[in-house]
């Protein structure tokens, strides 16, 4: 059996801890959106041309450490869940790539942009693809 040198062993430890640290870090924007968000879509009903997809009467998103759940009623009655990945987090905007795994998925994957208002503790989201 071949032994690992101390230098190699230390290097492996450093790499392991860096990977663990970098994958565990969430941006402040990602941390802010964690939890359940309910939208009654009054703004979408008032200005439907500003959005890329038909609006629902209400929508609910739940974000939980890389997982999401999405419910929408009543035009499409959507209920899906899966993983999300942060593709951009800058200023008060975070862009998520959603990968649906369970439910009546809209597409194989789609992207949403979330505008964050920390002062009022609200978010607005837009389907970008």
N, C-alpha and C positions, 0 to 999 in steps of 0.2 A: 504494500500500500504506500502510495506516495504522500508525503507530508506537504502541507501548504506553508510557505514561509510566512514569517510575521508581517513582512511588508505587504505581501499579497492579502493576508488576512485582514490587516488594517484597511487596505484599499477597498476590499469587499464590504467591510463595515461602513465605510464612508459612503460608498455608492448606495448601499441598502438604505441608510438613514436619509440620504438626499432624495432618493426615490419616494420613500415613505412621506417625507416632509412636503415635497412638491406635489404629490398626488392628493394629499390631505388638505391642502390650502384652498380655500374658497375665497373668491373676491368678495369685498364688502357688498357689492350688488347681489351676488348669488346668495350670500347670507341673508340679505334683506328679504328676498322673495320667498324664502322657506316658509312653508305653512299653507294655509287654505285661503284662496282669494275668490270672492263671489262678485259677479258682474251682472247687473240688470240690463245693461246695454241701452240705456236711454240715449246716450250720445250716438250710438250707431243707428238707432231708429231715426234720429234727427238728421243725420248726415251719412246715409248709406254709401254714397259715392266715394267717400274717403277710405273705404276698406276694400280689400281684395277679394273677400268671400262674402256670401250672404250672411247676414247677422242672425243670431239666435235670440230668443226672448230673454234667456239668461244663460250664463256660462259659469263654470266653476273649475278652477285649476288648483291642484295641490302639488307643491314641490317639496321633495324630501330627500336631500342628499344624493342627487343624481337620478332620482326616480320622479315620475310625474303621474298624475291621474287627471283626466279631463272629462267633464260632463257638460253637455249642452242640450238645451231644450228650446224650442219645440219644432223648429223647421227640419232638423236632421236627426234629432235624438241620438247624439253621439255619446258614447261611453267607452273611453279607451285609456290605456295606461302603458307605460314603458320607461325607457331611460331618456335622460337629456344630457347634452354636452354643451358647455359654454363655448361658443365660438368667438365671442367678443364681449368685453366688459370695459366700458370706457365712460367716464363721467357719470351721468345718471341713466345710462342705457346698458342693458345686457341683452345679448342675442343668444338664443338657445336653439340647438338642433334637437328636435324631438324624434325619437325612434320608437314607434308604436310596436308593442309586443302582444297586447291582449285587447280584444274588443273590436268594435266596428271602426277600424282605423280609416282616417280620411285618405291618407296615402302611405307609402312605405316609410316615408320620413318627411318632415317639414320643419320649417324654421319660423320662430316667432321673435319679434323684437319687443322688449319690455322697457317702457319709460318709467323711471322710478321718481316718485316725489316723497322723499324721506320726511320732509317737514310736515306734510299732511298724512303721512303713512298710507299712501295709495300707490297703485301702479296702473298703467294703461298698457295694453298689449295690442300688437298688430301682427297678423299672419303675413310674413314676407314672401314665403314660397309655399 
